[in-house]
Amino acid sequence: MSNQIPNWLIILGGCGQIFTAMIYPYIRHQVFDWYNDVKQLKPLNQEIAKTYGRYIQGLNFSFGLIAILIPSDLKNQSHLAIALTGLIAAYWVGKVATQIAYYPMYQIPQQTIFKIGSYFMNTLFTLFAVVYTWLFIFNLNF
């Protein structure tokens, strides 16, 4: 196929995903005061919320690591490449759709750093959605 996806773009996306995993605790604590909100839940619900937070962080890190370590395998048009890029594309497209549909109803703190951070993170999420959707379509060999 002539529309080859460069490895550097896949690796860049991987680095961005690892960055999102590493910055995730800071955002929850500093921007959203998440831990104080979670303390208001029943103990079991607190653990469930924390577990889902770790799942998100772990998935972001894992997707990034895969992209950095084996970018060529993500575009080799194998069944596994199709499945994995489809999964990652669905994950990030869903994240972007959720950001658009639900998050504008809520206010982030108005300090400049958080405003800039919000734009930066949304740009990263969109980049991930585009790169992995492109990889998925490429792997389908259209």
C-alpha positions as CSV (number, residue, x, y, z in Angstrom):
1,M,0.0,0.0,0.0
2,S,1.4,3.4,-0.9
3,N,0.0,5.2,2.1
4,Q,2.6,3.9,4.5
5,I,2.4,5.0,8.1
6,P,5.8,6.1,9.4
7,N,7.3,4.4,12.4
8,W,8.2,7.7,14.0
9,L,4.5,8.7,14.1
10,I,3.6,5.4,15.8
11,I,6.5,5.9,18.3
12,L,5.5,9.5,18.9
13,G,2.0,8.3,19.7
14,G,3.5,5.7,22.0
15,C,5.5,8.3,23.9
16,G,2.4,10.4,24.2
17,Q,0.4,7.5,25.6
18,I,3.1,6.8,28.2
19,F,3.1,10.5,29.1
20,T,-0.7,10.4,29.6
21,A,-0.2,7.4,32.0
22,M,2.4,9.2,34.0
23,I,0.6,12.5,34.2
24,Y,-2.8,10.8,35.0
25,P,-2.3,10.8,38.9
26,Y,-1.4,14.5,38.8
27,I,-4.4,15.4,36.8
28,R,-6.7,13.4,39.1
29,H,-5.3,15.0,42.2
30,Q,-4.5,18.6,41.2
31,V,-7.1,19.3,38.5
32,F,-10.1,17.3,39.5
33,D,-9.6,16.8,43.3
34,W,-10.6,13.2,42.5
35,Y,-9.3,11.6,45.7
36,N,-11.5,13.8,47.9
37,D,-14.6,12.9,45.7
38,V,-13.8,9.2,45.9
39,K,-13.6,9.4,49.7
40,Q,-17.3,10.2,49.7
41,L,-18.1,6.8,48.2
42,K,-18.7,3.6,50.2
43,P,-15.5,1.6,50.7
44,L,-16.2,-1.0,48.0
45,N,-17.1,1.7,45.5
46,Q,-13.9,3.6,46.5
47,E,-11.9,0.5,45.6
48,I,-13.8,0.0,42.3
49,A,-13.1,3.6,41.3
50,K,-9.4,3.3,42.2
51,T,-9.2,0.0,40.3
52,Y,-10.7,1.6,37.1
53,G,-8.3,4.5,37.4
54,R,-5.4,2.0,37.5
55,Y,-6.9,0.1,34.5
56,I,-6.9,3.4,32.5
57,Q,-3.4,4.2,33.5
58,G,-2.2,0.7,32.8
59,L,-3.9,0.6,29.4
60,N,-2.4,4.0,28.4
61,F,1.1,2.8,29.4
62,S,0.7,-0.6,27.8
63,F,-0.5,0.8,24.5
64,G,2.4,3.3,24.5
65,L,4.9,0.6,25.2
66,I,3.6,-1.6,22.4
67,A,3.8,1.3,20.0
68,I,7.4,2.2,21.0
69,L,8.7,-1.4,21.0
70,I,7.0,-2.9,18.0
71,P,5.7,-0.2,15.6
72,S,6.3,-2.3,12.5
73,D,4.2,-5.2,13.9
74,L,1.3,-2.8,14.4
75,K,1.2,-2.2,10.7
76,N,2.0,-5.7,9.3
77,Q,-1.6,-6.3,8.3
78,S,-1.8,-9.6,10.3
79,H,-4.9,-10.6,12.1
80,L,-3.3,-9.6,15.4
81,A,-2.3,-6.2,14.1
82,I,-5.9,-5.7,12.9
83,A,-7.3,-6.7,16.3
84,L,-4.9,-4.7,18.4
85,T,-5.0,-1.5,16.3
86,G,-8.8,-1.8,16.2
87,L,-9.0,-2.1,20.0
88,I,-6.6,0.8,20.5
89,A,-8.5,2.9,17.9
90,A,-11.8,2.2,19.5
91,Y,-10.4,3.1,23.0
92,W,-9.1,6.5,21.9
93,V,-12.1,7.3,19.6
94,G,-14.3,6.5,22.5
95,K,-12.2,8.8,24.8
96,V,-12.4,11.7,22.3
97,A,-16.2,11.2,21.8
98,T,-16.6,11.2,25.6
99,Q,-14.6,14.3,25.9
100,I,-16.7,16.1,23.3
101,A,-20.1,14.8,24.6
102,Y,-19.8,15.0,28.3
103,Y,-16.8,17.0,29.6
104,P,-17.8,20.5,28.3
105,M,-20.5,20.4,30.9
106,Y,-17.8,20.6,33.7
107,Q,-15.4,23.3,34.6
108,I,-11.7,22.7,34.9
109,P,-9.8,25.1,37.2
110,Q,-9.2,28.4,35.4
111,Q,-5.4,28.7,36.0
112,T,-3.5,29.1,32.7
113,I,-1.5,25.9,33.2
114,F,-4.7,23.9,33.4
115,K,-6.3,25.6,30.4
116,I,-3.1,24.9,28.3
117,G,-2.9,21.4,29.7
118,S,-6.5,20.7,28.7
119,Y,-5.9,21.8,25.1
120,F,-2.6,19.8,25.0
121,M,-4.2,16.6,26.4
122,N,-7.2,16.9,24.0
123,T,-4.8,17.3,21.1
124,L,-2.9,14.2,22.3
125,F,-6.1,12.2,22.6
126,T,-7.1,13.2,19.1
127,L,-3.7,12.3,17.7
128,F,-4.0,8.8,19.3
129,A,-7.5,8.4,17.8
130,V,-6.3,9.4,14.3
131,V,-3.0,7.4,14.3
132,Y,-4.7,4.2,15.5
133,T,-7.7,4.5,13.3
134,W,-5.3,5.1,10.4
135,L,-3.3,2.0,11.4
136,F,-6.5,0.0,11.7
137,I,-7.8,1.0,8.3
138,F,-4.3,0.4,6.8
139,N,-4.2,-3.1,8.4
140,L,-7.6,-3.9,6.8
141,N,-5.8,-3.4,3.5
142,F,-8.3,-1.1,1.9
